Amino acid sequence: MFKDYIQKKMEQYVVQYFKAHSEVKLVVVAGSVGKTSTKIAIATVLSQRFRVRMHEGNHNAQLSAPLAILGIDYPGNIKSVGAWLSVFRAAKARIAEPTDVDIIIQELGTDRIGEIPHFGTYLRPSIAVITAVSPEHMEFFHTMDIVAQEELAAANFSTQALINRDDISGEYAKYLTNANVNTYGTSASAEYHFIDEDFTLETGHKGKVIVREWQDPISVRIKVLGEHSLRPAIAAAAVGVKFGLNATEIATGLAEIRAVAGRMNVLRGVKDTIIIDDTYNAGPLASACALRALYNLSVPQRIAVLGSMNELGDSSAVEHQALGMLCDPNQLAWVITVGDEAEKYLAPAARAQGCQVKICKTSLEAGGFANSVLESGAAILFKGSQDKGFLEEAVKVVLHATEEESQLVRQSAVWMQRKSAFFSKFS
C-alpha cells in the first residue's frame, strides 16, 4: 500500500509539473533493446540548441521514471517515510520554480504486460521513439505479438512517434492507432535513413542522413561501431528535425555521439587487439547485430565470447540455437560460451556450423582462455546478459591497461560484492 501511494503521488506531481510548464516538451524512448543509446544520442543532438534533462542511468521503471522526469534523486532508503517526504517537497518546489529545461528525455521500460500502457495514464509525450520489437522477458510476455503491443503502446499515447523500420516488423503496424508515425533506420525504406559512404574504426561512419522534409541530405560522421549502432543516431537526427534544428546543429550533435559503456564500446586489448565491449546485457537481436559488426572488421583473427541470454522463457532453446547458427567458422577462430543456456544450446549449434567452441563456466575462465588464444591484432567480442554472466570481468583479463576498467559496466562496490559472491560458487 505504501509503494502504491508513493507511485500515485509521484505520477500526480508529474502531471502538475507539465501543467505548470506546458512549454517543456517530453520525449520518451521505448523498445526491446537500444533505449539507453538512443536516449543519449537524442540528448546529445538536442543539446546543440535546447536545455535537456536526461537521467544518465536507466531509471525507466514505474516508480523511478517520475523521479527522473522531475530531476529528483532516487531516495537511498525507499522504505523511509522521511525520505519520501523530502522527495515530495522537492517535487513541489520543481513545480513552483521556473523551469530549468526545454526538453525532457525519458526511457520507458517494461518487465511485465501493461507497464508501458500505464505510463500513458499520466504522460503525454510530444514524441515517442520505439527502438525495437524483439524477444524480451518472454517468461512474462510469451509471444512476440504481446511484446509488440506492449512496446508500441508508447507510440499510441504520444502526439507523434518515430519507429525503427529495421528492427520492428511491418506486421506489427496493426497495433498502431496513432496516424502521426514516421520511420527511421539504416535501410532506404525508412523515411529518415543513413547512406554509409566510408568506415574506419578510428573515425567511425562517414555518410549522409536523408531527411524526409528536406531536399538536401546532411553530411555527417558518426563514431560508432556496427550498423545497428547507427540507428540511435538516425533517431536522434529525426527528433532534431522534428524540433526544428538545422543541418549544422544536427551534424555537430551526431559527431559528438560516442558508444555507451558496455554497449558496442571499443577498447584496447593486449597484443594490439580490439575489444568490442557489449557486456551490458544481451538478447537475440542485439547479439546477432554484434556478431555481424565483428564480422565486418578486417582483422587477422576474430573471437566471439557469448554468454547466456536471460529472460527468454520457453524460447530460450530456439533463440540460443539460432545465435549459434550465426557463428561462422570462416569468420571466427573461436566461439567461447559462458553460462548454462549457452552451453546447452548455443555451443552445439556453433559446433554444428563447424566452429571451434570452448565452453566455460564463468566469465573469468572465458577471459583467461581468450587471452591464451589471442593473436596480435585480433578482434574479440564480449556479449552476454548481466546476471549469471558478468562478461565485463572477462574483458578485464584482456584489457591493455587496468585504468580502462573504469569504462566497464557494473564496477561499483555493490556490484563487485555481488559478483564476488557469484564467482565464489565456482571456486
N, C-alpha and C positions, 0 to 999 in steps of 0.2 A: 504493500500500500504506500509506503514512504517513497519508494522509487517511482511509482505511478504518479504520485503527487508532484514530485520534482520534475518529471518528464512533462506533465501538463503545464506546470508553471513556466518552465523554460520555453516551451512552444508558444505560450501566450506572450512572453516577453519578445520573442522574435516577431510575432505578428504586430505587436505595438511598435517595435523598432521601425519596421518598414512602413507602417502607417505614419509615424512621425517624420520619417526620412524617405519620402517617396522618390526623391532624386537618386537614391542609391539603388543600383541595379544588382541583381543576383544572377550568377551563372552557376549551374550545377553540372557535375560530371558523374555519370553513372556508367555501368558496364561491367562485364565479367572480368576483364583484365585491362591494364593500362590507364587506370584512373589517375593515379598519382603523377605519372609522367605527363599526362595530358593537362592536368590541373596546373602543374608547374610551368609547362610550356605556354599555356594561356596567360598565366600571370606575368610571365616574362615579356610577352608581346604587349599586353595591355598596359604594362608599367611604363612603356615608352611615352604614354600621354596621361594615364589616369593614376589616381591613388587606389591601390589594390590591397584588399585584405585576403590573405590566403594562409590557412594554418599549414605549417611546414610538415606536420605528420599526417597520418591518415585518420584523423578524427571524423569518421563518417558514420558512426553508429547512432542509434536513436537518441541516446542521452547526450553524447558528446557533440553531435552536429550543431545543436543550438548554441552551445558554448563557443564553438569555433566560428560560427556565423557572427556572433556578437563580439568576438575577440576577447573572451574571458578564459583564463586558465582553468583547466580541469582541477577540481579540488584534490588534494593529496589523500584525504580521508573522506571517501564518498558516503560513509555512514555517520559522519559528524553533522549534527543539526546546525551547529555554529558555522561550519564551513559553508554549508549551503545558504545560510542567511547572508553570509558575506558575498556569495555569488549573486543572490537576489539584489543586494544593494548595488553591486557593480552593474547588473543588468539595467536597473532603474536609472542609474547615472548615465549609462550608454544611451538610453532612450532620450533622456532630458538634454544631454550635451549636444553641441553642434557636431555634425558627423565629421569623421576624420578620413573617410574613404569615399570613392566614387563607385567602385565595383567590388563585390564580394564573390569569391570563387570557392565553392564547396563541393567536396566529394559526397556522394550518396552511396553507401554500401548496404549490402543485404546478406544475411545468413539464412533467412527463412522467408517463406511465402508471405507477402503482404507488407514487408518492411519498406520497400520503395514506395508503393502507393500511399503508405501512411505519411510520408514526407509531404505528399500533395494535399494533406488536410490542413496544413498551415503555411506552406511555401508556395509562392507564385513567381517562379524564376522568369527572367527575361529570355534566357537561352538555356536549353539543356543540351549537353553533348553526350551522346551514347557511344562508348568506345568499342564495345564488342558484345556479342552474344555467343558464348561458348560454355562448355561444361564447367560448373562451379557448384559447390555444396550439393552435389547430386544425391546425397543421403537424405536431403530435405526436399529438393525440387523434383527429383526423379526423371523428368522428361525435359527435353530442350524447349518444347513449346511453353512450359511453365516458366523456364528461365527467361525466355523472350518476353513473355507478358510482364514479368517482374521488372526487368531492366527497362523496357520500353515505356513503362508507366511514367517515367520521368519526362519523356517527350510529350506525353499527353496532358500533363498538368502545367506545362510551361508555355509561354507565349509563342516561342518558336524553338525549333530543335535542329541539331546537326547530327547526322547518323553516319557512322563509319561504314562506307559502302563495301569495303574489302572484308570486314570481319563480322558483318551482320547479313545473314542470308535474306534475299528478297522475299522468301516465303513468309517471313515474319512481319511483312508490311501490313498484313491483315489485322495486326494488333495495334496499329497506329490509328488514333482518332483525330490527331492534330493535322490539319491540312497544311500548316506552315512548316514544312520539313525540307531541308536540303541535305545533300550528301557530301562527304569528304573522303579522301583516301589517296592511295598512290596509283590507282588504276585510272585510266582515262574515262571510265564510266561514271566516276564521281564528278559532281559539279565543281567542287574545289579539289584540285589534284596536283600532283607533282610530276614534272618531267625531269628525270635524272640524266644529267649530262656527263658527270665525272665523279669519281670517288677515290679518295685516298684515306688511309687510316689516320693520318696526321691532320688533315684538313676537313674531312667529312665529305658530305654530298654537295656537289655544285649542280644547280639546275634552275628550273623555273616553276613558280606556283601559278597555276591557272585559276583565275577568279571569274566566276560566272557573271558578275556585274560589270567587269572591266574588259575593254578590248585588248589591252596590253598585259602580258604576264609580268610577274615580279621576279626579277633575277635574285637568287638567294644562294647562300651557302649555309648548310646546317650540319653541325659537327656531332653527328650521332652514328651509331653502327647498326646496320640492318634496315631493310625496307620497312619492317613493322615499327621501327623506332622513328621513322619519318612521319607516321600518321598523327601522333600527338602534335607535331609541329604544324602540319597542314590544318588540323583542327584549330590550332591557335591562330593561324593566319585567317581562317574563315571567321572566327569570332572577332578578330581585329577589324575585318571588313564590315561586319555587322554593326560594330560600334564606331565606325567612321574613321578609322586610322587610314593614313595614306600609305603608299607603297614603300616610301623610305622608312617610315616608322615600323612597318611590318618586317621589312628586310633586316633592319637593325635588331629588332627583337628576336627574330629567328636565328640570327648569327650568335646571339648570346645563350641560346639553349645548350645545355650540357646534360649528359646522362645522369640520372638519379642514382644514388648509392644502391648497389645490389640489383640494378636494372640495366643490363647491357652496358655496364661501365667497364671501359678498357683500362687495364692496369699492366704495369711492367712485371714480368716474371723472371726467374733465374734463367741463365743461359740465353739472354736476349729474347725470351719468349713473350708472347702476347696472351694475356689472361682476359677472358670475357667473363666478368663477374655478373651473373644473372641469378644470384642466390636468394633474392628477397622472398620469392615464392615461385610456384610452378603449377601450371595447368597445361592441358593438351595443346591449345592454340599457341600460347607463348613459348612452349618448349619446342614445338615444330618450327616456329619462326626463328628461334635462336639457333637451332641446328642449321637452317638454311643460311643464316648470316655467317656462321662458321665456315660452311662450305664455300662461300664466296670469297674468302680470304685466300690470297695467293701466298702460301707458306709451304715449307718442306714437309711439315707433319701437322696433323690435326688430331686432337684427343677430345672426346666428349665425356664429361663426368656428369651422370644423370641420376638424380635422386628420385625416390618415390614421389608421385603426385598424390597429395592427400585430397580428401573431401570429394571423391568421385563416386562413392557409394557403389551401387551394383554395376556401374560402368567401368570400374577400375581396371578389370582384366582387359577389356576391349581397348581402352584408351592407352594402357601401358604397352600392349602388344602393337598397337598402331604406331606409337612412337618408336618402338624397337624396329619396326619395319622401315622407318625412315632413316635408320642408321645404315649408311652406305659404306661398304668395305673399300670402295675406290676413293672415298673421301676421308675416312677415319682410320688412323693407325690403331686406336684403342677405343673401346666403349667401356667405361668404368661405372658400375652401378653401386648405389648406396640405398639400403632400405629393403624391407621385405617385399613390397609390391613390385619394385623394380627388379628384384632378384627372381621372383616367381614368373613375371610376365614379360617385362621388357628385355631382360637378358636372353632368354631363349629365342625371342623373336629376332634380336640383333644377331645372335649366332646363326640362326637360320638364313639370314641375309649374307652370311659369310664374314661377319666382323669378328675380330679378336675381342673377347669380353673378359673383364676382370670383375668379379663380384666382391664387394667389400661390405663389411657390417657397419662401419662408421665412416664419417667424413674424414677423420684423422687418418684412418687406414688408406682411404682413397687418395688423399693428398700425398701420402708417402709413396704409394705405388706410382702415381702420376709423375712425381719427382724422379723416380728411378728409371722411367722410360722416356722422359722428355728429351727431345733432340734440340739442338741450337736453332733458334728462330721459329720454333713451333708455335701453334695457337691452341689454347686449351679453353674449352667452355665448361663452366660450372653452373648447373641448373637443377634446382630441386625445391621442394616445399620446405617451409621454415621449421615446422615441428617434426621431430624424429629424424631430422636430416642435418640441418645446420651446416650446409656446404661451405659457408663462409669460413669455417675453420679449416677446411681443405685448402682453400685459397691461400691461407697464411703459410702453408708449407712450401708453396712455390713462388711466393712474392719475392720480388727483387730486394725490397728493403722493408724492414719492420715498421718504419714510420708510415708506410702506406696502409697499415692495418686500420688507421683512423678512417679510411674511406669505405670500410666494410660495414655491413649491417649488423645489428644486434651485438654491439660491443659494450653496452652499459654494464655496470656492476651487477644489476639484477639479472640481465640476460646471461652474463658469464657464469653466475652462480647456478642458474637453471641448466645451462649446458654442461657444467661440471657434474651436476647430479645425473644428467642423462648419460654422459660418457662413462661414468663410474660403473654403470650396469654392465659394461662390456670388458671391464678390466679383471 
